[in-house]
Amino acid sequence: MASLTRSPISSSSSSLSTLPKTLIHNPETHSLSFPKLRSKSLTLKSSATASAAVSPPQSLKSRLKNGETLYGIFLLTFSPTLAEISGLSGYDFAVIDMEHGHGGISDALPCLHALAATQTPAVLRLPESSPTWAKKALDLGPQGLMFPMIDSPKSARKAVSYCRYPPNGVRGSAHTIIRGSDYGIDEGYLSNYEEELLIMCQVESEEGVKKIDEISAVDGVDCVQMGPLDLSASMGYLWDPGNKKVRETMRVAEKGVLKEGKAYLSGFVMPHDGATEMRRRGYHMVAGATDVGLFRTAAVEDVRKFKACLVDEDKEDGKESDEKYWSE
């Protein structure tokens, strides 16, 4: 895992704006107003009134274009604390999973706040590929959106259209007040949001694999996320995702994405398929764990160790008792 390095990243909604030193008072209306704010002005004020310009950290899309391999985690608990710990731990990105996690939009927002505080980009995985879910998720301002169950170029084009305003798409417009535009403070949002948003289409069925080269060639699809568990289930191997036939189908799918050369390859580490091997095959986004899985493993191991200690103590107690008995 040492080969997968991280550098600081900022979420799309965590930009800082230069605030005025004083408010302007209008004696006629008895109101207070701010001078017009400039968006994306990353200037930090020091206590000594000196200021230093800070370059904005690179986005996920920028780092992918630079050829980096990014390492992430899936969050299903919707715990802001675990999201914050994940960000502080050094993951390059975190996927807030609304497909298999219990939470929705309102539950995802505190996790976005926590990740933004650690300058860790968030990707929202939708429960389904629909314009309603995409609209609400995009308005929260994640750096990426993951659409599940994409099995044709048509469904991929629809997913892209959900992310774009008319006339290029069908996304509903409230850009003057949403978190994605820093609540309207970011004046450049409409000009930049398409360039900054990472659109991920998840291919997780045999039907999708057959058309994966067409899916990855769709304009606007930035990344193809492989779904090994659903793929194995669709092939009749629900209990055996490491089956030889499943692995062979995965390799065909991977080559289809890489052959087109337009979309990046993203996937999840499996017991039979480690991160280093995935990187060697051309993956540029790799997720190695879930918050639920990490806690489950740690909790089970913690209990196991305690019970093992009790057994060891009982053995020692029994041994001492026997020795004492025979010595008498």
Phi, psi and omega per residue, in radians:
M1 nan -0.177 -3.078
A2 -1.138 -0.376 -3.093
S3 -1.357 -0.242 -3.124
L4 -1.672 1.700 -3.020
T5 -1.686 2.856 -3.117
R6 -2.266 2.478 2.946
S7 -2.209 2.698 -3.044
P8 -1.010 2.427 3.094
I9 -2.320 2.645 3.098
S10 -1.957 2.481 3.029
S11 -1.275 2.772 -3.026
S12 -1.123 -0.327 -3.085
S13 -1.840 0.228 -3.046
S14 -1.876 0.395 -3.135
S15 -1.256 2.678 3.130
L16 -1.816 2.550 3.095
S17 -2.062 2.534 3.120
T18 -1.269 2.083 -3.118
L19 -1.650 2.569 3.131
P20 -1.245 2.650 3.140
K21 -1.253 -0.536 -3.100
T22 -2.328 2.723 3.047
L23 -1.557 2.701 3.122
I24 -1.744 2.189 -3.117
H25 -1.775 2.256 3.096
N26 -1.765 1.866 -3.057
P27 -1.149 -0.408 -3.105
E28 -1.335 -0.628 -3.116
T29 -1.832 -0.102 -3.091
H30 0.958 0.684 -3.133
S31 -2.078 2.818 3.103
L32 -1.952 2.458 3.120
S33 -2.483 2.704 3.082
F34 -1.632 2.502 2.912
P35 -1.045 2.734 -3.069
K36 -1.033 2.272 -3.095
L37 -1.531 2.469 3.061
R38 -1.668 2.243 -3.113
S39 -1.343 2.724 3.060
K40 0.979 0.474 3.101
S41 -1.586 1.718 -3.039
L42 -1.583 1.328 3.139
T43 -2.090 2.165 -3.125
L44 -1.808 2.278 3.121
K45 -1.559 2.265 3.077
S46 -1.615 2.897 -3.108
S47 -1.172 -0.352 -3.126
A48 -1.624 0.300 3.102
T49 1.179 0.051 3.062
A50 -1.432 2.593 -3.137
S51 -2.154 2.603 3.133
A52 -2.317 2.310 3.121
A53 -1.339 2.376 -3.136
V54 -2.123 2.213 3.123
S55 -1.281 2.418 -3.137
P56 -1.169 2.399 3.102
P57 -1.060 2.733 -3.107
Q58 -1.271 2.574 3.103
S59 -1.432 2.979 3.083
L60 -1.018 -0.782 -3.117
K61 -1.117 -0.669 3.113
S62 -1.125 -0.731 -3.120
R63 -1.200 -0.634 3.076
L64 -1.135 -0.709 3.100
K65 -1.112 -0.476 3.109
N66 -1.413 -0.007 3.087
G67 1.514 0.209 -3.127
E68 -1.318 2.703 2.975
T69 -1.823 2.122 -3.030
L70 -1.815 2.426 -3.070
Y71 -2.016 2.231 -3.041
G72 -2.336 -3.070 -3.124
I73 -2.417 2.602 3.031
F74 -1.733 2.346 -3.133
L75 -1.976 2.044 -3.113
L76 -1.975 -0.192 -3.081
T77 -1.478 -0.308 -3.075
F78 1.027 0.591 3.083
S79 -1.634 2.040 3.077
P80 -1.048 -0.556 3.123
T81 -1.134 -0.822 3.120
L82 -1.190 -0.579 3.069
A83 -1.112 -0.744 3.139
E84 -1.151 -0.741 3.103
I85 -1.073 -0.700 3.126
S86 -1.062 -0.779 3.127
G87 -1.127 -0.753 -3.139
L88 -1.203 -0.425 -3.122
S89 -1.264 -0.355 3.066
G90 1.949 0.151 3.072
Y91 -1.084 2.518 3.139
D92 -1.297 -0.483 3.111
F93 -2.741 2.822 3.073
A94 -2.323 2.293 3.093
V95 -1.707 2.016 3.050
I96 -1.498 1.978 -2.910
D97 -1.656 1.727 3.087
M98 -1.547 -0.060 3.100
E99 -1.423 -0.852 -3.104
H100 -1.925 -0.269 3.001
G101 -1.351 2.843 -3.043
H102 -1.373 -0.276 -2.955
G103 -1.619 2.917 3.094
G104 -2.130 -2.648 -3.063
I105 -1.053 -0.856 -3.084
S106 -1.167 -0.495 3.099
D107 -1.346 -0.509 -3.113
A108 -1.271 -0.534 -3.035
L109 -1.015 -0.839 3.099
P110 -1.047 -0.554 3.090
C111 -1.210 -0.641 3.064
L112 -1.104 -0.705 3.092
H113 -1.063 -0.779 -3.109
A114 -1.132 -0.746 3.138
L115 -1.175 -0.676 3.118
A116 -1.078 -0.623 3.139
A117 -1.136 -0.453 3.120
T118 -1.751 0.107 -3.128
Q119 1.020 0.702 3.116
T120 -1.925 2.132 -3.120
P121 -1.105 2.479 3.120
A122 -1.930 2.449 2.987
V123 -2.040 2.294 3.094
L124 -1.744 2.159 3.033
R125 -1.655 2.164 -3.067
L126 -1.379 2.671 3.063
P127 -1.211 -0.504 3.100
E128 -2.725 2.822 3.129
S129 -1.529 1.693 -3.122
S130 -2.544 2.682 -3.138
P131 -1.131 -0.568 -3.116
T132 -1.167 -0.858 3.136
W133 -1.143 -0.703 -3.135
A134 -1.108 -0.745 -3.117
K135 -1.064 -0.843 -3.109
K136 -1.160 -0.660 3.136
A137 -1.198 -0.768 -3.125
L138 -1.105 -0.635 -3.133
D139 -1.102 -0.387 3.094
L140 -1.323 -0.297 3.059
G141 1.475 0.644 3.041
P142 -1.263 2.837 3.058
Q143 -1.389 -0.377 -3.125
G144 -2.509 2.728 3.088
L145 -2.290 2.273 -3.123
M146 -1.961 2.127 3.141
F147 -1.727 2.155 -3.136
P148 -1.452 2.809 2.978
M149 0.934 0.883 3.034
I150 -1.590 2.043 -3.048
D151 -2.165 0.186 3.122
S152 -2.790 2.774 3.069
P153 -1.084 -0.514 3.103
K154 -1.112 -0.812 3.128
S155 -1.182 -0.525 3.076
A156 -1.194 -0.739 3.114
R157 -1.121 -0.653 3.085
K158 -1.098 -0.756 3.136
A159 -1.027 -0.773 3.115
V160 -1.103 -0.709 -3.122
S161 -1.128 -0.509 3.105
Y162 -1.175 -0.344 -3.065
C163 -1.674 -0.087 -3.041
R164 -2.112 2.495 3.095
Y165 -1.308 2.725 3.039
P166 -1.012 2.577 0.123
P167 -1.543 0.037 -3.083
N168 -1.518 -0.140 -3.122
G169 -2.879 -2.830 -3.046
V170 -2.178 0.253 -3.117
R171 -1.137 2.329 3.090
G172 -1.230 2.535 -2.992
S173 -1.853 2.107 2.964
A174 -2.546 0.663 -2.954
H175 -1.131 -0.242 -3.119
T176 -1.395 -0.205 -3.040
I177 -2.333 -0.020 -3.038
I178 -1.477 2.796 3.118
R179 -1.127 -0.553 -3.134
G180 -1.018 -0.530 3.123
S181 -1.778 0.398 -3.041
D182 0.979 0.714 3.112
Y183 1.042 0.576 3.097
G184 1.625 -0.091 -3.133
I185 -1.304 -0.565 3.134
D186 -1.363 1.736 -3.089
E187 -1.248 -0.306 -3.111
G188 -1.684 0.160 -3.040
Y189 -1.010 -0.845 -3.085
L190 -1.112 -0.498 -3.129
S191 -1.426 -0.419 -2.978
N192 -2.000 -0.262 -2.937
Y193 -1.106 -0.622 3.134
E194 -1.160 -0.668 -3.128
E195 -1.213 -0.549 -3.036
E196 -1.582 -0.387 -3.067
L197 -1.430 2.261 3.086
L198 -1.657 1.971 -3.141
I199 -1.683 2.086 -3.082
M200 -2.024 2.206 3.106
C201 -1.910 2.191 -3.078
Q202 -1.652 2.107 3.093
V203 -1.779 2.078 -3.005
E204 -2.562 0.591 3.076
S205 -2.580 2.808 3.094
E206 -1.052 -0.690 3.138
E207 -1.076 -0.730 3.125
G208 -1.131 -0.688 3.141
V209 -1.096 -0.658 -3.137
K210 -1.066 -0.477 -3.082
K211 -2.020 0.335 -2.993
I212 -1.163 -0.533 3.102
D213 -1.161 -0.645 3.090
E214 -1.235 -0.664 3.130
I215 -1.114 -0.800 -3.097
S216 -1.226 -0.295 3.137
A217 -1.559 -0.114 -3.126
V218 -1.132 2.288 3.123
D219 -1.075 2.207 3.138
G220 1.812 -0.331 3.071
V221 -1.389 1.960 -3.079
D222 -1.566 -0.519 -2.998
C223 -2.612 2.426 3.038
V224 -1.871 2.063 -3.133
Q225 -1.687 2.088 3.107
M226 -1.367 2.525 3.119
G227 -2.115 1.475 -3.015
P228 -1.111 -0.608 -3.101
L229 -1.237 -0.829 3.116
D230 -1.178 -0.612 3.108
L231 -1.096 -0.805 3.134
S232 -1.101 -0.644 3.108
A233 -1.140 -0.711 -3.127
S234 -1.178 -0.376 3.133
M235 -1.635 0.008 3.131
G236 1.574 0.278 -3.124
Y237 -2.132 0.912 -3.100
L238 -0.964 -0.688 -3.087
W239 -1.598 0.061 -3.040
D240 -2.476 1.172 -3.130
P241 -1.139 -0.295 3.115
G242 -1.581 0.144 -3.136
N243 -0.982 2.536 -3.088
K244 -0.995 -0.718 -3.126
K245 -1.162 -0.638 3.103
V246 -1.156 -0.780 3.136
R247 -1.086 -0.704 3.118
E248 -1.116 -0.700 3.110
T249 -1.152 -0.664 3.081
M250 -1.082 -0.720 3.142
R251 -1.133 -0.682 3.083
V252 -1.076 -0.760 3.137
A253 -1.106 -0.786 -3.139
E254 -1.040 -0.789 -3.140
K255 -1.131 -0.576 3.111
G256 -1.129 -0.693 3.108
V257 -1.194 -0.840 -3.078
L258 -1.179 -0.529 -3.142
K259 -1.109 -0.703 3.138
E260 -1.201 -0.662 3.065
G261 1.286 0.178 -3.128
K262 -1.716 -0.582 -3.080
A263 -1.952 2.627 3.065
Y264 -1.466 2.741 -3.125
L265 -1.781 2.276 -3.110
S266 -2.273 2.558 -3.119
G267 -2.845 3.131 -3.077
F268 -2.090 2.349 3.126
V269 -1.099 2.382 3.079
M270 -2.122 2.828 3.133
P271 -0.969 -0.556 -3.113
H272 -1.690 0.056 -3.054
D273 -2.561 1.699 -3.049
G274 -1.442 2.921 -3.071
A275 -1.094 -0.713 -3.122
T276 -1.108 -0.748 3.127
E277 -1.147 -0.689 3.127
M278 -1.121 -0.720 3.112
R279 -1.089 -0.689 3.135
R280 -1.087 -0.559 -3.118
R281 -1.460 -0.049 3.052
G282 1.993 0.111 3.090
Y283 -1.269 2.374 3.088
H284 -1.983 -0.149 2.987
M285 -2.292 2.146 -3.093
V286 -2.285 2.254 3.041
A287 -1.907 2.296 -3.019
G288 -1.909 -0.146 -3.052
A289 -2.837 2.916 2.952
T290 -2.106 2.724 3.105
D291 -1.103 -0.667 3.112
V292 -1.104 -0.812 -3.117
G293 -1.104 -0.736 3.137
L294 -1.112 -0.775 -3.126
F295 -1.196 -0.727 3.113
R296 -0.999 -0.844 -3.115
T297 -1.084 -0.767 -3.137
A298 -1.157 -0.687 -3.118
A299 -1.187 -0.794 3.130
V300 -1.077 -0.732 -3.141
E301 -1.168 -0.652 3.132
D302 -1.102 -0.791 3.116
V303 -1.149 -0.718 3.137
R304 -1.036 -0.767 -3.135
K305 -1.104 -0.717 -3.133
F306 -1.126 -0.798 -3.137
K307 -1.155 -0.599 3.087
A308 -1.128 -0.663 3.100
C309 -1.107 -0.693 3.122
L310 -1.106 -0.724 3.117
V311 -1.107 -0.760 3.131
D312 -1.095 -0.703 3.135
E313 -1.144 -0.706 3.134
D314 -1.104 -0.679 3.122
K315 -1.120 -0.740 -3.141
E316 -1.157 -0.726 3.124
D317 -1.090 -0.739 3.136
G318 -1.135 -0.661 -3.138
K319 -1.140 -0.767 3.127
E320 -1.112 -0.705 -3.129
S321 -1.113 -0.764 3.136
D322 -1.101 -0.748 -3.122
E323 -1.090 -0.733 -3.132
K324 -1.115 -0.730 -3.120
Y325 -1.072 -0.855 -3.089
W326 -1.262 -0.452 3.129
S327 -1.244 -0.394 3.120
E328 -1.320 nan nan
